Amino acid sequence: MIEQVEIKLPAFQRGFHIITHMLEKQLPHLPDKGLLNLFIKHTSAGLTINENADPTVLTDFESSFNHLVPENQPYYRHTMEGSDDMPAHIKSSLVGPSITIPITGKRLNLGTWQGIYLCEFRNHARSRRIVATVYS
């Protein structure tokens, strides 16, 4: 059996944001065993799983990604939408648009210190849409 919903997230500022609980509230009924796939429908944001305990991890991710993919590089040609746009596309490709999480006992089977991150790479982002597909 497959269930699917589309979740609309509010606009977030640029950076890394833990959205686990926000997503859980909008998911359909979870089976005893299965898989959840989350897919973000945007090219300048991504999804990943990482530490949910220490907020400095979020800041360190933002700093590291900005160091890896800086803005205002002379070799960027796609610049019509702002100096953050092409770097946002590159960063979203590095992170990826989807994650898959096991479901056990009708709950997401994440590790103790794991959370679902929205990786927002635009300076002035709008709301984001995530397709949640539950496989049982």
N, CA, C and O of each residue as an XYZ file, in Angstrom:
544
protein
N       0.837     -1.178      0.000
C       0.000      0.000      0.000
C       0.884      1.244      0.000
O       1.927      1.282      0.654
N       0.449      2.261     -0.745
C       1.190      3.514     -0.831
C       0.239      4.660     -0.524
O      -0.856      4.739     -1.081
N       0.664      5.544      0.364
C      -0.070      6.783      0.660
C       0.851      7.945      0.364
O       2.063      7.865      0.566
N       0.257      9.034     -0.120
C       1.077     10.197     -0.466
C       0.342     11.479     -0.120
O      -0.852     11.623     -0.383
N       1.083     12.410      0.477
C       0.556     13.740      0.778
C       1.606     14.772      0.387
O       2.802     14.485      0.339
N       1.131     15.967      0.111
C       2.055     17.072     -0.136
C       1.984     18.017      1.053
O       0.908     18.465      1.449
N       3.137     18.308      1.606
C       3.243     19.140      2.799
C       3.803     20.503      2.404
O       4.830     20.592      1.732
N       3.122     21.554      2.827
C       3.599     22.908      2.571
C       4.268     23.441      3.826
O       3.654     23.521      4.890
N       5.530     23.803      3.684
C       6.271     24.399      4.798
C       6.236     25.918      4.672
O       6.194     26.445      3.560
N       6.253     26.617      5.786
C       6.346     28.075      5.707
C       7.737     28.480      5.217
O       8.655     27.661      5.174
N       7.875     29.731      4.857
C       9.189     30.234      4.450
C      10.137     30.208      5.649
O       9.766     30.599      6.756
N      11.345     29.751      5.416
C      12.406     29.753      6.423
C      13.519     30.662      5.943
O      13.717     30.830      4.740
N      14.241     31.243      6.875
C      15.407     32.033      6.496
C      16.488     31.093      5.971
O      16.440     29.885      6.202
N      17.436     31.648      5.279
C      18.539     30.858      4.755
C      19.242     30.133      5.900
O      19.486     30.714      6.958
N      19.564     28.860      5.679
C      20.256     28.081      6.694
C      19.693     26.675      6.787
O      18.943     26.227      5.920
N      20.063     26.003      7.835
C      19.664     24.623      8.089
C      18.676     24.607      9.244
O      18.922     25.213     10.287
N      17.551     23.908      9.056
C      16.451     23.948     10.017
C      15.939     22.535     10.283
O      15.685     21.776      9.349
N      15.792     22.189     11.548
C      15.247     20.881     11.910
C      13.723     20.956     11.807
O      13.082     21.761     12.482
N      13.156     20.102     10.950
C      11.719     20.150     10.675
C      11.034     18.823     11.000
O       9.908     18.595     10.558
N      11.677     17.959     11.748
C      11.149     16.630     12.038
C       9.726     16.690     12.588
O       8.821     16.069     12.030
N       9.523     17.426     13.668
C       8.215     17.459     14.327
C       7.156     18.130     13.444
O       5.995     17.722     13.443
N       7.552     19.136     12.710
C       6.628     19.807     11.804
C       6.117     18.828     10.736
O       4.935     18.832     10.392
N       7.016     18.000     10.225
C       6.625     17.007      9.223
C       5.770     15.899      9.833
O       4.765     15.491      9.250
N       6.173     15.414     11.007
C       5.438     14.312     11.645
C       3.969     14.666     11.857
O       3.099     13.804     11.734
N       3.691     15.924     12.173
C       2.314     16.356     12.409
C       1.458     16.308     11.142
O       0.231     16.245     11.221
N       2.110     16.339      9.972
C       1.368     16.394      8.716
C       1.414     15.087      7.919
O       0.846     15.005      6.831
N       2.084     14.076      8.455
C       2.174     12.798      7.752
C       0.878     12.018      7.877
O       0.143     12.165      8.854
N       0.602     11.183      6.874
C      -0.556     10.299      7.013
C      -0.257      9.236      8.068
O       0.856      9.157      8.587
N      -1.265      8.422      8.378
C      -1.101      7.315      9.317
C       0.095      6.456      8.896
O       0.190      6.045      7.739
N       0.997      6.191      9.827
C       2.175      5.373      9.510
C       1.896      3.904      9.822
O       1.262      3.597     10.832
N       2.363      2.993      8.964
C       2.142      1.562      9.187
C       3.072      1.028     10.270
O       3.967      1.735     10.731
N       2.860     -0.206     10.668
C       3.734     -0.841     11.650
C       5.156     -0.954     11.107
O       6.123     -0.743     11.840
N       5.283     -1.287      9.823
C       6.592     -1.363      9.156
C       6.456     -0.752      7.778
O       5.433     -0.907      7.112
N       7.498     -0.058      7.358
C       7.469      0.523      6.027
C       8.605      1.503      5.819
O       9.611      1.489      6.529
N       8.413      2.357      4.821
C       9.394      3.378      4.478
C       8.676      4.695      4.216
O       7.565      4.720      3.687
N       9.325      5.778      4.593
C       8.856      7.117      4.264
C       9.885      7.751      3.351
O      11.066      7.833      3.689
N       9.425      8.203      2.181
C      10.287      8.984      1.300
C       9.799     10.416      1.329
O       8.606     10.676      1.174
N      10.722     11.345      1.526
C      10.424     12.775      1.490
C      11.177     13.380      0.315
O      12.382     13.175      0.170
N      10.462     14.130     -0.528
C      11.039     14.733     -1.728
C      10.665     16.205     -1.766
O       9.481     16.545     -1.760
N      11.665     17.085     -1.807
C      11.399     18.521     -1.867
C      11.324     18.945     -3.332
O      12.187     18.590     -4.136
N      10.285     19.705     -3.668
C      10.002     20.067     -5.054
C      10.637     21.411     -5.436
O       9.974     22.282     -6.000
N      11.907     21.563     -5.124
C      12.582     22.827     -5.392
C      14.043     22.563     -5.759
O      14.613     21.537     -5.388
N      14.638     23.508     -6.494
C      16.026     23.342     -6.945
C      17.018     24.197     -6.173
O      18.202     24.227     -6.508
N      16.549     24.891     -5.143
C      17.472     25.714     -4.350
C      17.330     25.436     -2.859
O      17.650     26.281     -2.023
N      16.848     24.246     -2.541
C      16.745     23.774     -1.161
C      16.907     22.265     -1.192
O      16.755     21.646     -2.245
N      17.212     21.673     -0.055
C      17.389     20.228     -0.004
C      16.948     19.667      1.330
O      16.540     20.397      2.234
N      17.041     18.346      1.430
C      16.705     17.626      2.656
C      17.868     16.731      3.052
O      18.536     16.152      2.196
N      18.101     16.623      4.333
C      19.106     15.690      4.833
C      18.730     15.312      6.263
O      17.802     15.869      6.849
N      19.470     14.358      6.806
C      19.308     13.928      8.200
C      20.634     14.140      8.899
O      21.684     13.747      8.392
N      20.581     14.764     10.069
C      21.797     14.954     10.844
C      21.435     15.239     12.291
O      20.291     15.047     12.704
N      22.409     15.697     13.055
C      22.246     15.863     14.502
C      21.132     16.843     14.859
O      21.006     17.912     14.263
N      20.324     16.448     15.853
C      19.207     17.289     16.274
C      19.378     17.863     17.677
O      18.457     18.501     18.187
N      20.532     17.656     18.317
C      20.695     18.046     19.721
C      21.389     19.395     19.905
O      20.939     20.215     20.706
N      22.460     19.631     19.185
C      23.265     20.831     19.389
C      23.014     21.831     18.259
O      23.370     21.550     17.115
N      22.414     22.988     18.544
C      22.105     23.947     17.487
C      23.325     24.522     16.772
O      23.187     25.077     15.682
N      24.498     24.403     17.354
C      25.687     24.912     16.660
C      26.002     24.086     15.414
O      26.699     24.560     14.517
N      25.498     22.863     15.354
C      25.683     22.039     14.151
C      25.027     22.731     12.956
O      25.583     22.729     11.858
N      23.857     23.317     13.161
C      23.143     24.009     12.092
C      23.961     25.183     11.559
O      24.063     25.379     10.347
N      24.531     25.947     12.456
C      25.361     27.088     12.080
C      26.626     26.632     11.369
O      27.039     27.237     10.380
N      27.242     25.568     11.872
C      28.460     25.051     11.241
C      28.194     24.526      9.832
O      29.036     24.681      8.947
N      27.036     23.909      9.615
C      26.671     23.471      8.266
C      26.586     24.682      7.336
O      27.157     24.675      6.245
N      25.874     25.713      7.771
C      25.722     26.912      6.937
C      27.086     27.515      6.607
O      27.342     27.865      5.455
N      27.956     27.640      7.597
C      29.291     28.210      7.375
C      30.106     27.346      6.417
O      30.776     27.868      5.526
N      30.051     26.039      6.597
C      30.827     25.127      5.752
C      30.338     25.147      4.310
O      31.146     25.183      3.381
N      29.020     25.125      4.115
C      28.495     25.164      2.748
C      28.823     26.484      2.063
O      29.108     26.501      0.866
N      28.787     27.595      2.804
C      29.147     28.891      2.224
C      30.623     28.944      1.854
O      30.999     29.616      0.894
N      31.451     28.247      2.602
C      32.877     28.168      2.283
C      33.102     27.293      1.043
O      33.914     27.628      0.180
N      32.381     26.176      0.962
C      32.524     25.263     -0.175
C      32.002     25.860     -1.480
O      32.592     25.660     -2.542
N      30.889     26.595     -1.393
C      30.231     27.140     -2.580
C      29.961     28.626     -2.338
O      28.851     29.001     -1.960
N      30.967     29.468     -2.554
C      30.798     30.897     -2.273
C      29.957     31.602     -3.343
O      29.827     31.123     -4.469
N      29.401     32.730     -2.967
C      28.652     33.576     -3.896
C      29.616     34.460     -4.689
O      30.808     34.544     -4.391
N      29.061     35.113     -5.706
C      29.770     36.138     -6.485
C      31.043     35.635     -7.153
O      32.052     36.341     -7.174
N      31.006     34.445     -7.688
C      32.174     33.934     -8.386
C      32.123     34.357     -9.862
O      31.056     34.326    -10.475
N      33.257     34.747    -10.426
C      33.250     35.261    -11.805
C      32.874     34.191    -12.838
O      32.503     34.536    -13.960
N      32.959     32.931    -12.495
C      32.639     31.863    -13.443
C      31.149     31.503    -13.463
O      30.734     30.706    -14.304
N      30.341     32.058    -12.574
C      28.896     31.808    -12.623
C      28.290     32.592    -13.784
O      28.569     33.779    -13.955
N      27.465     31.926    -14.572
C      26.744     32.568    -15.673
C      25.264     32.768    -15.329
O      24.629     33.702    -15.819
N      24.726     31.897    -14.493
C      23.317     31.967    -14.095
C      23.218     32.920    -12.898
O      23.279     32.492    -11.745
N      23.065     34.218    -13.189
C      23.110     35.231    -12.125
C      21.897     36.161    -12.124
O      21.831     37.073    -11.301
N      20.942     35.952    -13.022
C      19.805     36.868    -13.151
C      18.916     36.921    -11.904
O      18.243     37.924    -11.669
N      18.910     35.861    -11.114
C      18.031     35.816     -9.938
C      18.751     36.173     -8.643
O      18.205     35.972     -7.558
N      19.945     36.688     -8.740
C      20.670     37.121     -7.550
C      21.946     36.327     -7.318
O      22.133     35.240     -7.864
N      22.811     36.894     -6.501
C      24.122     36.273     -6.261
C      24.031     34.980     -5.457
O      24.987     34.205     -5.430
N      22.890     34.735     -4.797
C      22.734     33.507     -4.015
C      22.111     32.371     -4.828
O      22.082     31.231     -4.365
N      21.608     32.665     -6.043
C      20.836     31.662     -6.784
C      21.672     30.494     -7.296
O      21.357     29.341     -7.001
N      22.721     30.763     -8.051
C      23.535     29.654     -8.569
C      24.184     28.862     -7.441
O      24.171     27.632     -7.496
N      24.752     29.504     -6.419
C      25.256     28.723     -5.295
C      24.166     27.863     -4.647
O      24.445     26.752     -4.195
N      22.924     28.366     -4.598
C      21.823     27.583     -4.020
C      21.564     26.322     -4.841
O      21.313     25.257     -4.277
N      21.624     26.435     -6.171
C      21.437     25.255     -7.023
C      22.538     24.224     -6.783
O      22.269     23.026     -6.694
N      23.757     24.690     -6.681
C      24.888     23.776     -6.457
C      24.754     23.099     -5.086
O      24.912     21.883     -4.974
N      24.468     23.877     -4.064
C      24.322     23.330     -2.716
C      23.191     22.310     -2.650
O      23.329     21.269     -2.009
N      22.068     22.607     -3.314
C      20.951     21.661     -3.278
C      21.315     20.361     -3.992
O      20.840     19.291     -3.610
N      22.153     20.446     -5.025
C      22.611     19.220     -5.695
C      23.544     18.413     -4.799
O      23.527     17.183     -4.834
N      24.348     19.088     -4.006
C      25.242     18.384     -3.081
C      24.459     17.661     -1.988
O      24.803     16.540     -1.615
N      23.412     18.299     -1.477
C      22.602     17.706     -0.413
C      21.626     16.683     -0.974
O      21.501     15.579     -0.444
N      20.943     17.048     -2.038
C      19.953     16.175     -2.652
C      18.538     16.561     -2.288
O      18.307     17.231     -1.282
N      17.565     16.127     -3.129
C      16.178     16.511     -2.920
C      15.354     15.529     -2.092
O      14.198     15.815     -1.780
N      15.923     14.375     -1.730
C      15.078     13.396     -1.041
C      15.851     12.585     -0.010
O      17.071     12.433     -0.072
N      15.075     12.073      0.943
C      15.602     11.161      1.961
C      14.575     10.052      2.163
O      13.385     10.237      1.907
N      15.046      8.908      2.620
C      14.163      7.789      2.938
C      14.442      7.352      4.367
O      15.596      7.199      4.769
N      13.373      7.154      5.129
C      13.483      6.815      6.551
C      12.661      5.556      6.812
O      11.517      5.469      6.365
N      13.224      4.573      7.534
C      12.425      3.397      7.881
C      11.335      3.756      8.888
O      11.485      4.663      9.706
N      10.240      3.015      8.800
C       9.137      3.142      9.748
C       9.072      1.838     10.536
O       9.010      0.756      9.953
N       9.087      1.946     11.853
C       9.009      0.775     12.729
C       8.045      1.106     13.869
O       8.168      2.148     14.513
N       7.100      0.226     14.107
C       6.150      0.463     15.190
C       5.339      1.729     15.008
O       5.017      2.407     15.983
N       5.004      2.056     13.768
C       4.196      3.232     13.428
C       4.883      4.557     13.745
O       4.228      5.583     13.927
N       6.226      4.519     13.809
C       7.015      5.734     14.081
C       8.205      5.780     13.143
O       8.659      4.748     12.650
N       8.708      6.982     12.900
C       9.937      7.111     12.123
C      11.073      6.524     12.942
O      11.239      6.857     14.115
N      11.848      5.656     12.327
C      12.926      4.966     13.031
C      14.242      5.719     12.849
O      15.184      5.231     12.224
N      14.273      6.928     13.418
C      15.474      7.757     13.404
C      16.325      7.437     14.625
O      15.812      6.982     15.648
N      17.619      7.676     14.514
C      18.502      7.507     15.657
C      18.227      8.554     16.717
O      17.567      9.560     16.457
N      18.735      8.311     17.910
C      18.498      9.197     19.052
C      18.821     10.651     18.733
O      18.076     11.549     19.125
N      19.908     10.891     18.036
C      20.361     12.259     17.792
C      20.088     12.714     16.363
O      20.682     13.692     15.909
N      19.213     12.035     15.655
C      18.950     12.392     14.263
C      17.677     13.216     14.110
O      16.667     12.962     14.767
N      17.752     14.195     13.240
C      16.590     15.003     12.883
C      16.582     15.243     11.391
O      17.613     15.148     10.726
N      15.410     15.557     10.872
C      15.254     15.867      9.456
C      15.510     17.359      9.272
O      14.918     18.190      9.962
N      16.391     17.688      8.342
C      16.762     19.078      8.083
C      16.146     19.565      6.780
O      16.161     18.861      5.770
N      15.608     20.772      6.816
C      15.383     21.548      5.609
C      16.641     22.378      5.419
O      17.044     23.123      6.312
N      17.250     22.249      4.271
C      18.445     23.022      3.940
C      18.006     24.130      2.984
O      17.813     23.888      1.792
N      17.853     25.326      3.502
C      17.376     26.455      2.709
C      18.571     27.269      2.244
O      19.323     27.801      3.061
N      18.748     27.366      0.927
C      19.941     27.998      0.380
C      19.692     29.373     -0.247
O      20.631     30.001     -0.736
N      18.456     29.844     -0.238
C      18.164     31.166     -0.801
C      18.064     32.204      0.312
O      17.634     31.907      1.427
N      18.473     33.435     -0.022
C      18.393     34.528      0.952
C      16.958     34.925      1.268
O      16.639     35.259      2.409
N      16.098     34.891      0.264
C      14.702     35.323      0.442
C      13.782     34.227     -0.092
O      13.112     34.402     -1.110
N      13.761     33.124      0.592
C      12.986     31.965      0.143
C      11.501     32.152      0.417
O      11.093     32.917      1.291
N      10.721     31.434     -0.352
C       9.279     31.368     -0.122
C       8.967     30.038      0.533
O       9.873     29.289      0.898
N       7.696     29.749      0.681
C       7.319     28.457      1.251
C       7.848     27.336      0.363
O       8.087     27.533     -0.828
N       8.025     26.170      0.953
C       8.552     25.001      0.229
C       7.537     23.877      0.317
O       6.789     23.774      1.290
N       7.518     23.035     -0.705
C       6.598     21.889     -0.753
C       7.403     20.596     -0.741
O       8.399     20.447     -1.449
N       6.933     19.664      0.091
C       7.569     18.357      0.216
C       6.516     17.290     -0.046
O       5.430     17.319      0.532
N       6.850     16.348     -0.923
C       5.972     15.207     -1.166
C       6.410     14.097     -0.207
O       7.567     13.676     -0.216
N       5.479     13.634      0.611
C       5.732     12.546      1.560
C       5.017     11.300      1.049
O       3.796     11.296      0.892
N       5.787     10.244      0.789
C       5.231      8.991      0.305
C       5.516      7.903      1.317
O       6.673      7.652      1.654
N       4.456      7.246      1.811
C       4.573      6.178      2.782
C       4.335      4.849      2.072
O       3.292      4.635      1.456
N       5.323      3.962      2.171
C       5.236      2.616      1.601
C       5.074      1.627      2.749
O       5.861      1.631      3.696
N       4.050      0.778      2.660
C       3.877     -0.238      3.708
C       3.782     -1.621      3.092
O       3.635     -2.609      3.812
